Structure formats: structure tokens, C-alpha cells
Amino acid sequence: MDATNDGLRAIRAVISCPAQWRLLLALADGPQSLSTLWYQLPRHDRWHGPRSLIGLWRHHLIVFHVKQRTWALSTKGAGLRPVLAAILTCTQPCTQPTGGPTK
């Protein structure tokens, strides 16, 4: 768990906006096209999408595959998969029914 915490601290130093987090979490599933990434962003974050992609690319966390025309995690970004997986498990909605108020 310490490695995950260290990775989270390192990634928080690089990531500057919520759109970058959303893009990294989307790319944790595998390579995706620009249009797929665009529609995964909420409308209010779409304006920041291109700038966020360029920022992640400048930090060498993602790469663009020209022949496939897809964005994917780079080798450096793939090292963050445990951190991204931990974030995804924490943010998924709970499937267990919640109990009502206790008396």
C-alpha cells in the first residue's frame, strides 16, 4: 500500500486539473481515440480536454500512436496503473444496499 501512496503523491505533483485525472483514468482501460476520450469528459471539462492531453504528453505519461490514431499510457504512465486502479475501485458506486437510519 505504501507504493500506491507514493505513486499517488508523485502523480498529484504532475496533474494540474480534473480533466487530466479523467483522461488518465479513461486510458487506464487501454488505448482510446480522441473522440472516445472527448465524449468521456463531462461537458464542462471538454474545453480543457486538448490542453489536458498535451500536459499529460509533456510529462511523458501518455503517447499518441500515429498508425492506430489512439492515445495510450506510456511506459511511465503504465507504472501508475496500481494507483489508477485504486482510484477506480474507490470511485465506483457501491452495489450493496445501504441501511436506513437506525433507532
N, C-alpha and C positions, 0 to 999 in steps of 0.2 A: 504494500500500500504506500510505502514511502516513495517508491519510484514514481507512482502515479501522482502523488502530491508534488514531487519535484518537477515532473513534467508539466503539471498544471501551472506551477509558478513560472516556469520558463515560457510557456505559451501565452500566459497573461501579459508578460512583458512585451510580447510582439504584437498581439492582437489589439486593435485600437477601437473597433466598433462592433455592434451586434451583428451586422451583416457578414462580417468576416467569420464570426463564430458559426453562423448558419451555413455559410458556404463550406467551411471545414467539416461540419457535421454531415452535410449532404455528401461531400466527397469521401467520407469515411466508408460509405457503402460501395464505392467503386467509381470509375471514370464516368463523367456525365458531360453532355453537350452544354453549350452556353444557354440555349433556350430552356433546357430542363432545369438548369440552375436558376435561371431568371424567374421561372414560374414557381419555384420552391420558396423564393423570398416573399415575405409579405409586401403588399403594395407600398407601404411607407418606406421600405428598405430597398426597393428596386432602383431608386435613384442612386444609391450608394453601391450597387452591385458591381459595375465596371471598376470603380476606384478600389473596392474591396478586393477584387480579383487581382488587380495589379499590385496592391500592397502585399498580398499573400505570395504572389510570384516573386516580388522583390526580396522577400525574406526567405526565398527558396523552399517554401512549404508546399507549393503546387507547381505543376508543369503543364504545358499545353502540348498535346500530341497532334502534330500537323496532319498526318495521314488519316487519323480517325476523327479529327476535329473535336476532340474531347479534352476536358480538364481532368487532372487526376492528382492525387497526393504524390509528392516527390519522395525520394528516399528519406529525406529529413522529416517530411510530413508524415510518412508512414510510421516513423518511430513514435508518433503521437497517438497512434491507434488505441493503445490502452487507456489513455486519458479521454479520448473522444468516446470510446465505448463506455467508460464510467459515466460520462456526462449523459450519454443517451439512455443508460439504464436509470439514471436519476430523474430524467425529464419525461419518461414515458408515463402515461396515465395509469393509475392503479386500477387493476381489474377486480380487486376484492371489494365486496360491498362494505361500505362504511356503516357503522352502527349509529343509531340515533343517540340523542342525548341520554345520559344515564341519570337516574334519580337517586 
